[in-house]
């Protein structure tokens, strides 16, 4: 239930932040006053505040996601006591998913923060060798990109073997079709917004049955 609640909070915050950032971005573009011959440094100075405002917001988004997954991991850990053979594997893979999201944060946040620096260091003269500052910025960008690839692999494995499989098995054990649907909807665009609601309702109904019993 707590996993579903935190996921809903994350989705609501994500939509609100996306709306704000897009509005802020396009509003800023209209007031930049950049001419056709603007230097990379001028472009970087103009766009810098936009990317800087994205850093704390992105960090909070990742934090909310990790908190929700930690609740799910703890839930699977408790269910291991009920049936180890069914819930142990989803618990392990959900931990892998948490690691994947954490690695994604470590790659994505520095990447956003480094974009203005990268723009500022774009060479304006055609030379055979890259300026050291620009080469260093590109190197950091490559490292962050590799971290995101690794995070993507870990997250994919964790989602399938942890979140989806685990929720499906919860729905099977407690005869809750809503939780099964929530597990499937997790990986379907747009429908994934409904998934936390289905999981929350299904878990609430399952809890009600257990209390009655």
C-alpha positions as CSV (number, residue, x, y, z in Angstrom):
1,X,0.0,0.0,0.0
2,X,2.8,2.4,0.9
3,X,4.5,1.6,-2.4
4,X,1.3,2.6,-4.3
5,X,0.9,5.8,-2.3
6,X,4.5,6.9,-2.9
7,X,4.2,6.0,-6.6
8,X,1.1,8.2,-6.9
9,X,2.9,11.1,-5.2
10,X,5.8,10.7,-7.6
11,X,3.6,10.7,-10.6
12,X,1.7,13.8,-9.4
13,X,4.9,15.6,-8.6
14,X,6.4,14.5,-12.0
15,X,3.5,15.9,-14.0
16,X,3.5,19.2,-12.0
17,X,7.3,19.6,-12.4
18,X,7.2,18.8,-16.1
19,X,4.6,21.4,-16.7
20,X,6.6,23.9,-14.7
21,X,9.9,23.2,-16.5
22,X,8.4,23.3,-20.0
23,X,6.7,26.6,-19.2
24,X,9.9,28.0,-17.6
25,X,12.0,26.7,-20.5
26,X,9.9,28.2,-23.3
27,X,9.3,31.4,-21.4
28,X,13.1,31.8,-20.9
29,X,13.8,31.1,-24.5
30,X,11.6,34.1,-25.4
31,X,13.5,36.4,-23.1
32,X,17.0,35.3,-23.8
33,X,17.7,38.0,-26.4
34,X,20.3,35.9,-28.2
35,X,21.3,36.9,-31.6
36,X,22.4,34.7,-34.6
37,X,26.0,35.3,-33.7
38,X,25.8,34.6,-30.0
39,X,28.9,32.9,-28.6
40,X,28.7,29.5,-26.8
41,X,29.5,31.3,-23.6
42,X,26.5,33.6,-24.0
43,X,24.2,30.7,-24.8
44,X,25.5,28.8,-21.8
45,X,25.0,31.8,-19.5
46,X,21.4,32.2,-20.8
47,X,20.4,28.5,-20.5
48,X,22.5,27.8,-17.3
49,X,19.8,28.8,-14.8
50,X,17.2,26.5,-16.5
51,X,19.4,23.5,-16.2
52,X,20.5,24.4,-12.7
53,X,16.8,24.5,-11.6
54,X,16.3,21.0,-13.0
55,X,19.0,19.5,-10.7
56,X,17.3,19.7,-7.3
57,X,13.9,18.8,-8.9
58,X,15.4,15.7,-10.6
59,X,17.1,14.7,-7.3
60,X,13.8,14.9,-5.4
61,X,12.1,12.8,-8.2
62,X,14.8,10.1,-7.9
63,X,14.5,10.2,-4.1
64,X,10.7,9.6,-4.3
65,X,11.2,6.7,-6.7
66,X,13.8,5.1,-4.4
67,X,11.6,5.5,-1.3
68,X,8.7,3.8,-3.1
69,X,10.9,0.9,-4.2
70,X,12.3,0.5,-0.7
71,X,8.8,0.1,0.6
72,X,8.2,-2.5,-2.0
73,X,11.4,-4.3,-1.1
74,X,10.4,-4.3,2.6
75,X,7.0,-5.7,1.7
76,X,8.6,-8.5,-0.3
77,X,11.0,-9.2,2.6
78,X,8.0,-9.6,4.9
79,X,6.3,-11.9,2.4
80,X,9.5,-14.0,2.2
81,X,8.5,-15.1,5.8
82,X,5.2,-16.2,4.4
83,X,6.5,-18.1,1.4
84,X,10.3,-17.9,0.7
85,X,10.2,-19.8,-2.5
86,X,7.7,-17.4,-4.1
87,X,8.9,-14.0,-2.9
88,X,12.6,-14.3,-2.3
89,X,13.6,-13.8,-6.0
90,X,11.4,-10.7,-6.4
91,X,12.9,-9.2,-3.3
92,X,16.4,-9.6,-4.7
93,X,15.5,-8.2,-8.1
94,X,13.7,-5.3,-6.5
95,X,17.0,-4.5,-4.6
96,X,18.7,-4.6,-8.0
97,X,16.1,-2.1,-9.3
98,X,16.8,0.2,-6.4
99,X,20.5,0.1,-7.3
100,X,19.7,0.8,-10.9
101,X,17.6,3.9,-10.0
102,X,20.4,5.1,-7.7
103,X,23.0,4.7,-10.5
104,X,20.7,6.5,-12.9
105,X,20.6,9.4,-10.4
106,X,24.3,9.4,-10.1
107,X,24.6,9.6,-13.9
108,X,21.7,11.8,-14.9
109,X,22.0,14.6,-12.3
110,X,25.7,15.4,-13.1
111,X,24.9,15.2,-16.8
112,X,22.2,17.9,-16.5
113,X,24.5,20.0,-14.4
114,X,27.3,19.7,-16.9
115,X,25.4,20.7,-20.0
116,X,25.9,24.5,-19.6
117,X,29.6,23.9,-19.1
118,X,29.7,21.7,-22.2
119,X,27.9,24.4,-24.3
120,X,30.3,27.1,-23.0
121,X,33.3,25.1,-24.1
122,X,32.2,24.4,-27.6
123,X,35.1,25.4,-29.9
124,X,34.4,28.3,-32.1
125,X,37.4,27.8,-34.3
126,X,38.0,24.8,-36.6
127,X,41.1,23.2,-35.2
128,X,42.5,19.7,-35.5
129,X,42.6,19.2,-31.8
130,X,39.9,19.8,-29.2
131,X,40.4,22.4,-26.5
132,X,41.3,20.7,-23.2
133,X,38.3,22.1,-21.4
134,X,35.9,20.8,-24.1
135,X,37.6,17.4,-24.2
136,X,37.2,17.1,-20.4
137,X,33.5,18.1,-20.6
138,X,33.0,15.5,-23.3
139,X,34.8,12.9,-21.2
140,X,32.5,13.6,-18.2
141,X,29.5,13.4,-20.6
142,X,30.7,9.9,-21.8
143,X,31.1,8.7,-18.2
144,X,27.6,9.9,-17.3
145,X,26.2,8.2,-20.4
146,X,27.9,4.9,-19.5
147,X,26.4,5.1,-16.0
148,X,23.0,5.7,-17.5
149,X,23.4,2.6,-19.8
150,X,24.3,0.5,-16.8
151,X,21.5,1.9,-14.8
152,X,19.1,1.1,-17.6
153,X,20.1,-2.5,-17.7
154,X,19.8,-2.9,-14.0
155,X,16.5,-1.2,-13.9
156,X,15.1,-3.3,-16.7
157,X,16.2,-6.5,-15.0
158,X,14.8,-5.2,-11.6
159,X,11.5,-4.1,-13.0
160,X,10.8,-7.5,-14.7
161,X,12.2,-9.8,-12.1
162,X,11.3,-7.7,-9.1
163,X,8.5,-5.3,-9.4
164,X,6.4,-7.0,-12.0
165,X,7.0,-10.6,-11.0
166,X,6.6,-9.8,-7.3
167,X,3.4,-7.9,-7.7
168,X,2.0,-10.6,-9.9
169,X,2.8,-13.2,-7.3
170,X,1.2,-11.0,-4.6
171,X,-1.9,-10.8,-6.7
172,X,-1.9,-14.6,-7.2
173,X,-1.4,-15.5,-3.6
174,X,-4.1,-13.1,-2.3
175,X,-6.4,-13.5,-5.3
176,X,-6.3,-9.9,-6.3
177,X,-6.6,-9.3,-10.0
178,X,-6.1,-5.5,-9.6
179,X,-2.6,-6.1,-8.3
180,X,-1.9,-8.4,-11.3
181,X,-3.1,-5.7,-13.6
182,X,-1.0,-3.1,-11.8
183,X,2.0,-5.3,-12.4
184,X,1.3,-5.5,-16.1
185,X,0.5,-1.8,-16.5
186,X,3.9,-0.9,-14.9
187,X,5.6,-1.2,-18.3
188,X,2.9,0.1,-20.5
189,X,3.1,3.9,-21.3
190,X,0.2,6.0,-20.0
191,X,-1.3,2.9,-18.3
192,X,1.6,3.0,-15.9
193,X,0.0,6.0,-14.4
194,X,-3.0,3.8,-13.3
195,X,-0.7,1.0,-12.0
196,X,-0.1,2.5,-8.5
197,X,-3.9,3.1,-8.0
198,X,-4.6,-0.6,-8.9
199,X,-1.9,-1.8,-6.6
200,X,-3.1,0.4,-3.8
201,X,-6.7,-0.7,-4.1
202,X,-5.8,-4.3,-4.5
203,X,-3.5,-4.3,-1.5
204,X,-6.2,-2.5,0.6
205,X,-8.8,-5.2,-0.3
206,X,-6.3,-8.0,0.4
207,X,-5.6,-6.4,3.8
208,X,-9.3,-6.2,4.5
209,X,-9.7,-9.9,3.9
210,X,-6.8,-10.8,6.1
211,X,-8.3,-8.6,9.0
212,X,-11.7,-10.3,8.6
213,X,-10.1,-13.7,8.6
